[in-house]
Amino acid sequence: MMKGRILLISCLTVLNAWAQDEVQLIGVGNRTVEPAFRMVESPRIIDTTFVTKVIEYPLLVLQYPTSIQLESITPATIKTEPKLNQLYHSYVKLGIGSELMPLGEVYFDSKRSRKYVYGIHAKHLSSFGNFENYAPAQFDRTRVEANGSLNEKNYSIKSKLFYGNQGLHYYGWQIPTDSVDRESIAQRYQHIGGDITFSSHKKDSAKFNYEVGLSYSHFNSKKPTIDSLFEWRAKENQVSISGSGTYRLGKELFGVDMGVRYNGYKYGDVGDTLNTGLDTGLVVNNTIINLKPHITSFMMNNRFKASIGLDLAVDVNTVTRVYVYPAIEIKYSLFNDLFIPYVGLKGGLNQTTFRSLTEQNEFVLSNVQLRNENTTIDFYGGFKGTLSKKMSFNIGASFARIKDKAFFVTDTVYSVGNKFNVIYDTLSLTTIEGSLSYQLNEKLKIDAIGRYYSYSLLNNAYAWNMPDWQAIARGSYNLFDKFLINLDLNFEGGRKALVYTMEDDVIEENLQYAKPLGLIADINLGLEYRYNKRISAFIQLNNVASQRYNRWYNYPVQVFQVLGGITARF
């Protein structure tokens, strides 16, 4: 009862306190506190496992009958093809063409081998045809080559031996054929030599890989008659030692190329001043030493590639000269190789030899001056890429300055105008080029190339026998793997030859007479029929447009020609 009164008084006092500023409350009561006690047990870990009873439910045995019904299907047809085509040891191609032109090619090679590869190749092409109102024009070309290689896990060795024999006549002489002695205008080149190369192939990218090579060749012209005064024999020996090495460190590839090229050219009777007091021959001994260190860097997941280096060349001749050329190239791949811009700057010293001149113009004199071609600068750039999975393109331009560029002009001193001499000049060359390629598997391939050239020479009015523009197209089509069709088109224009008399169509420029050589329109069509994988027949139509254009001044080509034959593999 007492407790109830105290609670009531407290509540009234609180309610009254909300309405007043100060409240004092005094009360008396009894408060009971429960007695405390102490736990006598210590804490412990209970590790006893209490097993729960597992309730088992018996399975009801129910059996249902299963019915199986088989449906018949059409057997599948599987066509198996070998991953690699079958190889044959030998391949033979034999044919004959108009103007009595025999053709023969023989190949004997080893089959697939991881270690040993060897082969022997032989080719022959000749013609017994003539041109009306021109000197005899027969020619023959034969080449035999043997090669072999040893391929091991960490290195490989490759070697080659060859022999070439080429006969021709200086037929660029407008005179009845029967009135000229063939032997007096005949020429024959012989080329023999070989090379060997050792290459390392260490798989570890941190290892240094290298390659060394050695080559030798002998080249000579026809031995003249005893009483000849002008047609002396030319002999040339070439020795080349080359080496290169690469080392990869991270994203950089360090490399160095080096080489020594010796060329010894001799013409006529040299060094007979003791007996005759005259030195009527010609000797040129030339050595070029090259050293080219370079660094190639790959960045941005190999999309960006930059190569920077120097090309140091030492020309050891009558006067030793040292040249330093840049070697810079930068490429960048955009849109997964759809568009690749590139730019570069380079130069170099090219060794001019008697053999290299005959490869350009086989009707050159045997007694010529030899000067090394010095490209002081060659700046180029452009972009290439792919328009689709089947089509690619390339558009570029370049500017080069070349000292001692060789040009062929008609000789009037040692011949009747049916041979060519070599003159040298400084050339500034601008080139614009574009190409387009299309390939549909192995069925259709088409290539188109267009080039435009701009020449500026120091001493000559024109770049003799060089074209102002070129248009080249090549195509091949495979029909059911039975018929193979090939088409080649070559057009050139703007070529001019140096002449020494004024004629109706001759242009005079800076006291020099230039004769336009006309348009080259060379169209060739080939067709091959495969009887099976081992035997086929072919026919080749050359100069379909039947244009007797002049490849060199006063040297027309054969008109429409037909060449046919068979091929066999065994």
NULUM-490626 format. One record per residue (C-alpha): y, x, z; residue in three letters. Coordinates in steps of 0.001 Angstrom, whole numbers. Example, Ala and Ser with C-alpha at 12.3 -4.5 7.8 and 13.67 -1.06 7.14 Angstrom:
BEGIN
{rec {-4500; 12300; 7800}; ALA} {rec {-1060; 13670; 7140}; SER} 
//
This chain:
BEGIN
{rec {0; 0; 0}; MET} {rec {2216; 2865; 873}; MET} {rec {1523; 4516; -2492}; LYS} {rec {2482; 1368; -4366}; GLY} {rec {5796; 1157; -2598}; ARG} {rec {6598; 4745; -3398}; ILE} {rec {5798; 4186; -7164}; LEU} {rec {7955; 1075; -7307}; LEU} {rec {10891; 2809; -5616}; ILE} {rec {10540; 5762; -8057}; SER} {rec {10629; 3534; -11167}; CYS} {rec {13668; 1646; -9896}; LEU} {rec {15377; 4896; -9075}; THR} {rec {14794; 6258; -12624}; VAL} {rec {16096; 3063; -14215}; LEU} {rec {19124; 3236; -12001}; ASN} {rec {19642; 6880; -12926}; ALA} {rec {20205; 5982; -16618}; TRP} {rec {23281; 4109; -15517}; ALA} {rec {24629; 6628; -12981}; GLN} {rec {25690; 10230; -13159}; ASP} {rec {23788; 11657; -10074}; GLU} {rec {20519; 10487; -8402}; VAL} {rec {18737; 11810; -5286}; GLN} {rec {15194; 10735; -4414}; LEU} {rec {13397; 11468; -1131}; ILE} {rec {9794; 10381; -544}; GLY} {rec {6836; 11051; 1759}; VAL} {rec {3159; 10929; 745}; GLY} {rec {-336; 12513; 1057}; ASN} {rec {-1806; 14698; -1708}; ARG} {rec {-5533; 15511; -1776}; THR} {rec {-6708; 18895; -3264}; VAL} {rec {-10380; 19319; -4049}; GLU} {rec {-12045; 22378; -2429}; PRO} {rec {-12808; 25439; -4673}; ALA} {rec {-16236; 27008; -5040}; PHE} {rec {-17629; 30232; -6647}; ARG} {rec {-20350; 30428; -9367}; MET} {rec {-23059; 32773; -8215}; VAL} {rec {-24882; 33134; -11547}; GLU} {rec {-24011; 35908; -14077}; SER} {rec {-23602; 35118; -17824}; PRO} {rec {-26655; 35914; -20033}; ARG} {rec {-27741; 35656; -23675}; ILE} {rec {-30275; 32985; -24523}; ILE} {rec {-32513; 34309; -27351}; ASP} {rec {-35249; 31785; -27100}; THR} {rec {-36046; 30040; -30384}; THR} {rec {-36787; 26384; -30077}; PHE} {rec {-39281; 25301; -32738}; VAL} {rec {-38448; 22030; -34393}; THR} {rec {-41390; 19912; -35360}; LYS} {rec {-41910; 19628; -39093}; VAL} {rec {-42638; 16169; -40274}; ILE} {rec {-45096; 16070; -43198}; GLU} {rec {-45148; 13282; -45721}; TYR} {rec {-48394; 12947; -47683}; PRO} {rec {-48078; 12912; -51541}; LEU} {rec {-49260; 9863; -53352}; LEU} {rec {-51695; 10692; -56177}; VAL} {rec {-50520; 8887; -59302}; LEU} {rec {-51988; 9566; -62740}; GLN} {rec {-50373; 8458; -65989}; TYR} {rec {-52080; 8904; -69388}; PRO} {rec {-50201; 11345; -71793}; THR} {rec {-50262; 10736; -75543}; SER} {rec {-49583; 13585; -78066}; ILE} {rec {-48746; 12913; -81703}; GLN} {rec {-48307; 15832; -84201}; LEU} {rec {-45981; 15492; -87175}; GLU} {rec {-46530; 17625; -90273}; SER} {rec {-43654; 19895; -91433}; ILE} {rec {-43031; 21788; -94671}; THR} {rec {-43962; 25499; -94380}; PRO} {rec {-40921; 27795; -94286}; ALA} {rec {-40351; 30328; -97061}; THR} {rec {-39233; 33781; -95917}; ILE} {rec {-37797; 36281; -98365}; LYS} {rec {-37906; 39867; -97147}; THR} {rec {-35793; 42606; -98674}; GLU} {rec {-35931; 46305; -97861}; PRO} {rec {-32952; 47645; -95926}; LYS} {rec {-32624; 50593; -98307}; LEU} {rec {-33249; 50677; -102018}; ASN} {rec {-36192; 52660; -103236}; GLN} {rec {-35343; 56173; -104285}; LEU} {rec {-36784; 58089; -107220}; TYR} {rec {-36907; 61816; -107697}; HIS} {rec {-35621; 61846; -111273}; SER} {rec {-32984; 60108; -113370}; TYR} {rec {-32535; 60653; -117111}; VAL} {rec {-29793; 59371; -119391}; LYS} {rec {-30047; 59932; -123144}; LEU} {rec {-27769; 58669; -125872}; GLY} {rec {-26111; 59322; -129199}; ILE} {rec {-22831; 58169; -130650}; GLY} {rec {-20854; 57955; -133805}; SER} {rec {-19565; 61191; -135336}; GLU} {rec {-23010; 62565; -134390}; LEU} {rec {-22329; 62843; -130669}; MET} {rec {-25462; 63555; -128536}; PRO} {rec {-25405; 62897; -124794}; LEU} {rec {-27874; 63942; -122140}; GLY} {rec {-27958; 63873; -118332}; GLU} {rec {-30850; 64868; -116064}; VAL} {rec {-30947; 64562; -112275}; TYR} {rec {-33758; 65693; -109974}; PHE} {rec {-33131; 65099; -106262}; ASP} {rec {-35034; 64941; -103013}; SER} {rec {-35761; 61627; -101380}; LYS} {rec {-34418; 60548; -98006}; ARG} {rec {-34747; 63244; -95394}; SER} {rec {-32937; 63870; -92128}; ARG} {rec {-33210; 67627; -92498}; LYS} {rec {-33510; 68811; -96109}; TYR} {rec {-31526; 67671; -99160}; VAL} {rec {-31726; 69359; -102562}; TYR} {rec {-31153; 68575; -106205}; GLY} {rec {-30684; 69892; -109750}; ILE} {rec {-28250; 68271; -112190}; HIS} {rec {-27673; 68999; -115876}; ALA} {rec {-25195; 67386; -118322}; LYS} {rec {-24501; 67884; -122018}; HIS} {rec {-22069; 66258; -124440}; LEU} {rec {-21182; 67478; -127930}; SER} {rec {-19642; 66235; -131145}; SER} {rec {-19982; 67367; -134750}; PHE} {rec {-17234; 65130; -136100}; GLY} {rec {-14046; 66209; -137860}; ASN} {rec {-10585; 64808; -138553}; PHE} {rec {-9386; 64233; -142067}; GLU} {rec {-6874; 66883; -143197}; ASN} {rec {-7331; 68836; -139958}; TYR} {rec {-9218; 72001; -139091}; ALA} {rec {-12833; 71707; -137776}; PRO} {rec {-12940; 69875; -134441}; ALA} {rec {-16513; 70252; -133122}; GLN} {rec {-17002; 70733; -129391}; PHE} {rec {-19770; 70951; -126784}; ASP} {rec {-19842; 70841; -122983}; ARG} {rec {-22807; 71797; -120794}; THR} {rec {-23063; 72124; -117028}; ARG} {rec {-26043; 72884; -114770}; VAL} {rec {-25826; 72646; -110996}; GLU} {rec {-28263; 73205; -108127}; ALA} {rec {-27418; 72184; -104576}; ASN} {rec {-29129; 72087; -101224}; GLY} {rec {-28345; 71446; -97581}; SER} {rec {-29953; 71830; -94170}; LEU} {rec {-28957; 69237; -91562}; ASN} {rec {-29704; 69886; -87911}; GLU} {rec {-28541; 68067; -84796}; LYS} {rec {-25675; 70422; -83999}; ASN} {rec {-24938; 72046; -87366}; TYR} {rec {-25400; 71803; -91126}; SER} {rec {-25477; 74272; -94018}; ILE} {rec {-24561; 73297; -97591}; LYS} {rec {-24784; 75443; -100713}; SER} {rec {-24272; 75096; -104448}; LYS} {rec {-24818; 77157; -107598}; LEU} {rec {-23449; 76161; -111009}; PHE} {rec {-23067; 77293; -114595}; TYR} {rec {-20724; 75766; -117169}; GLY} {rec {-20445; 76418; -120883}; ASN} {rec {-17760; 74806; -123059}; GLN} {rec {-17220; 75359; -126751}; GLY} {rec {-14301; 74045; -128799}; LEU} {rec {-12165; 74591; -131885}; HIS} {rec {-8386; 74793; -132139}; TYR} {rec {-8252; 71977; -134675}; TYR} {rec {-4540; 71177; -134246}; GLY} {rec {-3774; 72572; -137670}; TRP} {rec {-3072; 70247; -140577}; GLN} {rec {-5116; 71881; -143318}; ILE} {rec {-8210; 70828; -145302}; PRO} {rec {-11334; 71324; -143207}; THR} {rec {-13231; 73295; -145840}; ASP} {rec {-10468; 75891; -146187}; SER} {rec {-10736; 77177; -142606}; VAL} {rec {-13351; 79516; -141168}; ASP} {rec {-14728; 77791; -138076}; ARG} {rec {-15409; 81052; -136295}; GLU} {rec {-11762; 82101; -136530}; SER} {rec {-10579; 79082; -134525}; ILE} {rec {-13562; 78830; -132168}; ALA} {rec {-13301; 79280; -128415}; GLN} {rec {-15920; 79283; -125660}; ARG} {rec {-15434; 79220; -121904}; TYR} {rec {-18133; 80205; -119423}; GLN} {rec {-17956; 79475; -115725}; HIS} {rec {-20523; 80615; -113161}; ILE} {rec {-20402; 80689; -109388}; GLY} {rec {-21463; 79201; -106100}; GLY} {rec {-20428; 78417; -102554}; ASP} {rec {-21900; 78022; -99080}; ILE} {rec {-20509; 76136; -96059}; THR} {rec {-21531; 76100; -92389}; PHE} {rec {-20369; 73191; -90188}; SER} {rec {-20926; 72492; -86497}; SER} {rec {-21484; 68929; -85240}; HIS} {rec {-21325; 69006; -81467}; LYS} {rec {-21406; 65476; -80088}; LYS} {rec {-19425; 66250; -76940}; ASP} {rec {-15760; 65536; -77671}; SER} {rec {-14761; 68342; -75304}; ALA} {rec {-16529; 70906; -77495}; LYS} {rec {-14904; 72927; -80263}; PHE} {rec {-16206; 72068; -83768}; ASN} {rec {-15621; 74392; -86681}; TYR} {rec {-16432; 74937; -90361}; GLU} {rec {-16505; 78147; -92411}; VAL} {rec {-17057; 78521; -96140}; GLY} {rec {-17370; 81179; -98817}; LEU} {rec {-17132; 80675; -102590}; SER} {rec {-17119; 82862; -105690}; TYR} {rec {-16723; 82114; -109382}; SER} {rec {-16386; 84034; -112635}; HIS} {rec {-14603; 82536; -115652}; PHE} {rec {-14166; 84067; -119090}; ASN} {rec {-13198; 83153; -122622}; SER} {rec {-14960; 83987; -125881}; LYS} {rec {-15486; 87601; -126844}; LYS} {rec {-13402; 88251; -129979}; PRO} {rec {-14325; 90178; -133098}; THR} {rec {-13688; 93907; -133145}; ILE} {rec {-10736; 93795; -135550}; ASP} {rec {-8977; 90936; -133757}; SER} {rec {-5404; 91686; -132717}; LEU} {rec {-4501; 88492; -130940}; PHE} {rec {-7651; 86813; -129560}; GLU} {rec {-8621; 89176; -126781}; TRP} {rec {-11073; 88184; -124100}; ARG} {rec {-9837; 86888; -120748}; ALA} {rec {-11822; 87440; -117554}; LYS} {rec {-11167; 85978; -114146}; GLU} {rec {-12831; 86375; -110739}; ASN} {rec {-12096; 84120; -107792}; GLN} {rec {-13128; 84593; -104151}; VAL} {rec {-12251; 82139; -101410}; SER} {rec {-12891; 82258; -97653}; ILE} {rec {-12015; 79128; -95682}; SER} {rec {-12277; 78004; -92091}; GLY} {rec {-11220; 75107; -89898}; SER} {rec {-11639; 74019; -86306}; GLY} {rec {-10923; 70929; -84193}; THR} {rec {-10787; 70269; -80460}; TYR} {rec {-10163; 66866; -78840}; ARG} {rec {-8332; 66615; -75532}; LEU} {rec {-7695; 63055; -74392}; GLY} {rec {-5883; 61193; -77163}; LYS} {rec {-4856; 64372; -78989}; GLU} {rec {-6824; 66227; -81632}; LEU} {rec {-5925; 69895; -81994}; PHE} {rec {-6866; 71579; -85243}; GLY} {rec {-6292; 74663; -87335}; VAL} {rec {-7081; 75411; -90990}; ASP} {rec {-7090; 78883; -92461}; MET} {rec {-8113; 80495; -95700}; GLY} {rec {-7886; 83449; -98035}; VAL} {rec {-7841; 82914; -101817}; ARG} {rec {-8092; 85847; -104214}; TYR} {rec {-7771; 85593; -107980}; ASN} {rec {-8140; 88531; -110362}; GLY} {rec {-7169; 87877; -113995}; TYR} {rec {-7521; 90440; -116778}; LYS} {rec {-6832; 90207; -120476}; TYR} {rec {-7158; 92921; -123111}; GLY} {rec {-7273; 96693; -122827}; ASP} {rec {-5657; 97607; -119530}; VAL} {rec {-4914; 101000; -118049}; GLY} {rec {-5455; 103118; -121191}; ASP} {rec {-2048; 104777; -120907}; THR} {rec {-3665; 108199; -120382}; LEU} {rec {-5176; 108342; -123890}; ASN} {rec {-2947; 106112; -125975}; THR} {rec {255; 106050; -123977}; GLY} {rec {183; 102254; -124219}; LEU} {rec {-845; 99590; -121771}; ASP} {rec {-1453; 96607; -124037}; THR} {rec {-3364; 94431; -121610}; GLY} {rec {-2433; 91981; -118907}; LEU} {rec {-3583; 92073; -115274}; VAL} {rec {-2704; 89660; -112475}; VAL} {rec {-4128; 90180; -108966}; ASN} {rec {-3013; 87505; -106553}; ASN} {rec {-3988; 86684; -102959}; THR} {rec {-2826; 83738; -100856}; ILE} {rec {-3387; 83635; -97085}; ILE} {rec {-2991; 80266; -95343}; ASN} {rec {-2723; 79298; -91670}; LEU} {rec {-2155; 75646; -90776}; LYS} {rec {-2127; 74593; -87106}; PRO} {rec {-1681; 70878; -86444}; HIS} {rec {-1887; 68249; -83702}; ILE} {rec {-2935; 64640; -84280}; THR} {rec {-2175; 62010; -81649}; SER} {rec {-3654; 58494; -81410}; PHE} {rec {-1879; 55825; -79341}; MET} {rec {-1747; 52055; -78881}; MET} {rec {-5517; 51592; -79280}; ASN} {rec {-5513; 53929; -82302}; ASN} {rec {-2994; 51766; -84143}; ARG} {rec {-418; 54534; -84086}; PHE} {rec {-1325; 57907; -85593}; LYS} {rec {979; 60919; -85794}; ALA} {rec {48; 64329; -87181}; SER} {rec {2453; 67250; -86809}; ILE} {rec {1877; 70811; -87958}; GLY} {rec {2993; 73775; -90027}; LEU} {rec {1555; 75383; -93145}; ASP} {rec {2138; 79125; -93206}; LEU} {rec {1418; 80753; -96585}; ALA} {rec {1592; 84441; -97503}; VAL} {rec {1721; 85188; -101242}; ASP} {rec {445; 88743; -101824}; VAL} {rec {1454; 89684; -105361}; ASN} {rec {3676; 92356; -106831}; THR} {rec {6130; 91235; -104147}; VAL} {rec {4793; 89776; -100896}; THR} {rec {6490; 86533; -99850}; ARG} {rec {6044; 84332; -96790}; VAL} {rec {6522; 80549; -96937}; TYR} {rec {6603; 77978; -94137}; VAL} {rec {6037; 74306; -94987}; TYR} {rec {6107; 71211; -92754}; PRO} {rec {3006; 69075; -92361}; ALA} {rec {4020; 65743; -90815}; ILE} {rec {2500; 62296; -91268}; GLU} {rec {3008; 59088; -89257}; ILE} {rec {1104; 55809; -89640}; LYS} {rec {1255; 52546; -87720}; TYR} {rec {-1128; 49618; -88084}; SER} {rec {337; 46126; -87779}; LEU} {rec {-1506; 42821; -87498}; PHE} {rec {-4996; 44319; -87383}; ASN} {rec {-4566; 46602; -90460}; ASP} {rec {-2953; 43880; -92540}; LEU} {rec {171; 46005; -92910}; PHE} {rec {304; 49805; -92433}; ILE} {rec {3619; 51596; -92997}; PRO} {rec {3411; 55371; -93395}; TYR} {rec {5745; 58316; -93963}; VAL} {rec {5136; 62032; -94421}; GLY} {rec {6691; 65390; -95178}; LEU} {rec {4706; 68316; -96548}; LYS} {rec {4673; 71263; -98936}; GLY} {rec {2319; 73953; -100134}; GLY} {rec {1535; 76916; -102335}; LEU} {rec {-958; 76168; -105123}; ASN} {rec {-2697; 79094; -106818}; GLN} {rec {-2381; 78912; -110602}; THR} {rec {-5374; 80417; -112404}; THR} {rec {-6469; 80712; -115996}; PHE} {rec {-9327; 78314; -115269}; ARG} {rec {-7008; 75699; -113720}; SER} {rec {-4815; 75853; -116842}; LEU} {rec {-7793; 75327; -119165}; THR} {rec {-8854; 72314; -117086}; GLU} {rec {-5474; 70737; -117845}; GLN} {rec {-5239; 71865; -121477}; ASN} {rec {-8287; 73481; -123063}; GLU} {rec {-6277; 74580; -126098}; PHE} {rec {-4165; 77086; -124126}; VAL} {rec {-3855; 80761; -125084}; LEU} {rec {-6083; 83305; -123373}; SER} {rec {-3140; 85650; -122677}; ASN} {rec {-839; 83698; -120359}; VAL} {rec {1416; 84498; -117457}; GLN} {rec {238; 83206; -114077}; LEU} {rec {2681; 82061; -111396}; ARG} {rec {1774; 80209; -108234}; ASN} {rec {3136; 76686; -107969}; GLU} {rec {5439; 76410; -104948}; ASN} {rec {6092; 72865; -103656}; THR} {rec {8988; 73500; -101292}; THR} {rec {9223; 69868; -100170}; ILE} {rec {7253; 66681; -100754}; ASP} {rec {8616; 63649; -98924}; PHE} {rec {6651; 60402; -99289}; TYR} {rec {6459; 56982; -97714}; GLY} {rec {5352; 53440; -98262}; GLY} {rec {3088; 50785; -96905}; PHE} {rec {-452; 49670; -97537}; LYS} {rec {-2696; 46970; -96192}; GLY} {rec {-4917; 44030; -96959}; THR} {rec {-3907; 40640; -98308}; LEU} {rec {-7333; 39209; -97537}; SER} {rec {-10892; 40368; -96923}; LYS} {rec {-11242; 40956; -100654}; LYS} {rec {-7836; 42294; -101670}; MET} {rec {-5876; 45410; -100662}; SER} {rec {-2643; 46992; -101867}; PHE} {rec {-528; 50131; -101671}; ASN} {rec {3153; 50613; -102524}; ILE} {rec {4785; 54003; -102137}; GLY} {rec {7373; 56455; -103384}; ALA} {rec {7761; 60208; -103154}; SER} {rec {10203; 62969; -103943}; PHE} {rec {9065; 66555; -104537}; ALA} {rec {10738; 69781; -105516}; ARG} {rec {8391; 72206; -107246}; ILE} {rec {9148; 75772; -108253}; LYS} {rec {7210; 77466; -111080}; ASP} {rec {5718; 74246; -112393}; LYS} {rec {3583; 74977; -115485}; ALA} {rec {4326; 73179; -118767}; PHE} {rec {2453; 73502; -122063}; PHE} {rec {4433; 74146; -125249}; VAL} {rec {3314; 74888; -128802}; THR} {rec {2803; 78587; -129457}; ASP} {rec {4151; 80153; -132674}; THR} {rec {3668; 83850; -131834}; VAL} {rec {-77; 84336; -131423}; TYR} {rec {-1244; 81350; -133485}; SER} {rec {-330; 79116; -136406}; VAL} {rec {867; 76444; -134019}; GLY} {rec {-2592; 75238; -132995}; ASN} {rec {-2512; 76755; -129488}; LYS} {rec {-342; 76279; -126428}; PHE} {rec {1555; 78726; -124305}; ASN} {rec {2665; 78191; -120691}; VAL} {rec {6263; 78179; -119496}; ILE} {rec {7456; 77718; -115916}; TYR} {rec {10443; 75822; -114567}; ASP} {rec {11797; 74278; -111366}; THR} {rec {11085; 70549; -111253}; LEU} {rec {12489; 67721; -109142}; SER} {rec {10017; 64849; -109363}; LEU} {rec {10485; 61274; -108151}; THR} {rec {7433; 59008; -108244}; THR} {rec {7129; 55272; -107589}; ILE} {rec {3592; 53918; -107403}; GLU} {rec {1882; 50621; -106720}; GLY} {rec {-1786; 49654; -106700}; SER} {rec {-3839; 46510; -106137}; LEU} {rec {-7602; 46272; -105552}; SER} {rec {-9929; 43286; -105474}; TYR} {rec {-13631; 43334; -104603}; GLN} {rec {-16069; 40432; -104371}; LEU} {rec {-19126; 41956; -102694}; ASN} {rec {-20917; 44072; -105310}; GLU} {rec {-20365; 41522; -108054}; LYS} {rec {-16763; 42071; -109120}; LEU} {rec {-14401; 45012; -108640}; LYS} {rec {-10888; 45320; -110085}; ILE} {rec {-8315; 48097; -109606}; ASP} {rec {-4803; 48189; -111070}; ALA} {rec {-2383; 51126; -110726}; ILE} {rec {1171; 51510; -111973}; GLY} {rec {3295; 54688; -111779}; ARG} {rec {6832; 55581; -112799}; TYR} {rec {8057; 59192; -112991}; TYR} {rec {11562; 60637; -113066}; SER} {rec {11969; 64329; -113952}; TYR} {rec {14855; 66728; -113507}; SER} {rec {14361; 70334; -114639}; LEU} {rec {16483; 73432; -114203}; LEU} {rec {16155; 75014; -117670}; ASN} {rec {14369; 72489; -119895}; ASN} {rec {15579; 69175; -121223}; ALA} {rec {12290; 67338; -120631}; TYR} {rec {9016; 67712; -118744}; ALA} {rec {6950; 68595; -121805}; TRP} {rec {3812; 66498; -122377}; ASN} {rec {4332; 64622; -119084}; MET} {rec {4469; 60779; -119165}; PRO} {rec {7408; 58708; -117931}; ASP} {rec {5100; 55884; -116839}; TRP} {rec {1400; 55045; -116492}; GLN} {rec {-525; 51784; -116256}; ALA} {rec {-4217; 51994; -115366}; ILE} {rec {-6715; 49175; -114887}; ALA} {rec {-10434; 49383; -114103}; ARG} {rec {-12927; 46596; -113663}; GLY} {rec {-16669; 46101; -113292}; SER} {rec {-18758; 42919; -113219}; TYR} {rec {-22401; 42518; -112214}; ASN} {rec {-24070; 39460; -113771}; LEU} {rec {-27361; 38506; -112070}; PHE} {rec {-27998; 42227; -111467}; ASP} {rec {-29102; 42349; -115109}; LYS} {rec {-25907; 42894; -117050}; PHE} {rec {-23251; 45369; -115918}; LEU} {rec {-19879; 45263; -117667}; ILE} {rec {-17200; 47961; -117252}; ASN} {rec {-13674; 47924; -118648}; LEU} {rec {-11130; 50786; -118485}; ASP} {rec {-7560; 50581; -119710}; LEU} {rec {-5123; 53490; -119742}; ASN} {rec {-1567; 53263; -121040}; PHE} {rec {1004; 56078; -120993}; GLU} {rec {4458; 56334; -122491}; GLY} {rec {7498; 58569; -122664}; GLY} {rec {5735; 61872; -123400}; ARG} {rec {7615; 64475; -125454}; LYS} {rec {6641; 67810; -127011}; ALA} {rec {8813; 70853; -127617}; LEU} {rec {9190; 71634; -131351}; VAL} {rec {11270; 74199; -133173}; TYR} {rec {12506; 72369; -136286}; THR} {rec {14628; 69290; -136750}; MET} {rec {12792; 66283; -138223}; GLU} {rec {13473; 62584; -138655}; ASP} {rec {12112; 61442; -135283}; ASP} {rec {13060; 64567; -133305}; VAL} {rec {15588; 64347; -130448}; ILE} {rec {18006; 67200; -129779}; GLU} {rec {18928; 67752; -126144}; GLU} {rec {20602; 70885; -124743}; ASN} {rec {19799; 72868; -127899}; LEU} {rec {16114; 71931; -127600}; GLN} {rec {14148; 69769; -130017}; TYR} {rec {11895; 67110; -128478}; ALA} {rec {9378; 65102; -130466}; LYS} {rec {8130; 61798; -128959}; PRO} {rec {4339; 61698; -128870}; LEU} {rec {4087; 57918; -128908}; GLY} {rec {2168; 55486; -126759}; LEU} {rec {-1302; 56180; -125397}; ILE} {rec {-3348; 52975; -125501}; ALA} {rec {-6903; 53871; -124558}; ASP} {rec {-9289; 50937; -123999}; ILE} {rec {-12970; 51556; -123222}; ASN} {rec {-15692; 48934; -122770}; LEU} {rec {-19195; 49558; -121449}; GLY} {rec {-22247; 47279; -121215}; LEU} {rec {-25564; 48036; -119496}; GLU} {rec {-28714; 45910; -119563}; TYR} {rec {-31271; 46505; -116815}; ARG} {rec {-34757; 45745; -118030}; TYR} {rec {-35977; 46444; -114504}; ASN} {rec {-34968; 48689; -111641}; LYS} {rec {-36237; 51769; -113446}; ARG} {rec {-35322; 51288; -117119}; ILE} {rec {-32036; 50184; -118659}; SER} {rec {-30114; 50410; -121924}; ALA} {rec {-26382; 50954; -122359}; PHE} {rec {-23690; 50870; -125018}; ILE} {rec {-20209; 52370; -124665}; GLN} {rec {-17252; 51445; -126883}; LEU} {rec {-14450; 54020; -126700}; ASN} {rec {-10907; 53600; -127982}; ASN} {rec {-11459; 49941; -128794}; VAL} {rec {-7868; 49623; -130044}; ALA} {rec {-8666; 52405; -132568}; SER} {rec {-5407; 54222; -131827}; GLN} {rec {-5259; 57801; -133125}; ARG} {rec {-2725; 58890; -130541}; TYR} {rec {-1843; 62523; -129807}; ASN} {rec {-2991; 63675; -126400}; ARG} {rec {-1264; 66973; -127139}; TRP} {rec {1158; 67708; -129960}; TYR} {rec {-707; 67802; -133282}; ASN} {rec {-4028; 67048; -131517}; TYR} {rec {-5108; 63489; -132393}; PRO} {rec {-8122; 61879; -130740}; VAL} {rec {-11067; 60200; -132386}; GLN} {rec {-10609; 56554; -133315}; VAL} {rec {-13092; 53831; -132408}; PHE} {rec {-16400; 55314; -131180}; GLN} {rec {-19769; 53811; -130301}; VAL} {rec {-22180; 55508; -127908}; LEU} {rec {-25549; 54043; -126937}; GLY} {rec {-28762; 55077; -125237}; GLY} {rec {-31249; 54474; -122420}; ILE} {rec {-31668; 55462; -118763}; THR} {rec {-34891; 55890; -116806}; ALA} {rec {-35826; 56562; -113189}; ARG} {rec {-39150; 58008; -112138}; PHE} 
//
